Amino acid sequence: MTRQVKTREYDASNRRAAAARRRRDALDAARELMLRDGYAATTMAAIAAAAGVSPETLYKSFGGKPGIVRALFRQALEGSGQEPAEERSNRLRGVSTGHELVAGWAELAREVAPRGAPLVLLIREAAASDPRARSIWDEMERSRLARMRDNARALMATGDVRPGLTLRDVTDVLFTVSSAEMFELLVIRRRWSARRFARFQRETTAGALLVPAPGTTKAP
């Protein structure tokens, strides 16, 4: 009896691992095809063929191309660390100063932006002619705005935000600096490195929103 239970648990574990591998393969194939050929030109059949699975499996797992894009975006936001980037970002809110918080966000952006921004730009382009893509893009932007509003509250709670700035002011700066469009201009078009882009985000955000850190002098 014990052997049968262990065998069933082992088989179930193997099935879950195989399903996870198929899911990763499908997402890898979808990302490569969509970034190469565009959202509209990439079919579910093409993704299935590249991933070595049936179209029916894809539809069952993701529900269609919009579901694949959402899964790709969630995957990108997790970053490359052992812990999802969003959880690491939440933990940063316990640091002591606004400058440390902004620096931590910039480091996470260096990890996440190269993964997420190309997907947002892909869907933004498709949104001009595809209502489903437009819905996904709107959803992404609403989610990012809500996240930046939460970040703005955390930053204001440090007491380091310049006097006179409102929650909306802080939110708007964070929303702009973290945008895919900013990544597109500086990294894709101007060929900045991800490290330089992160430094730009840190310095721009701190300069626009925070009082100078102790021991520093404000540039004339």
Secondary structure as UniProt FT lines:
FT   HELIX           2..37
FT   TURN            39..41
FT   HELIX           44..51
FT   HELIX           55..62
FT   HELIX           65..77
FT   HELIX           85..92
FT   TURN            93..94
FT   HELIX           98..127
FT   TURN            128..129
FT   HELIX           131..157
FT   TURN            158..159
FT   TURN            163..164
FT   HELIX           167..177
FT   HELIX           180..183
FT   HELIX           184..189
FT   HELIX           194..209
FT   TURN            214..215
//
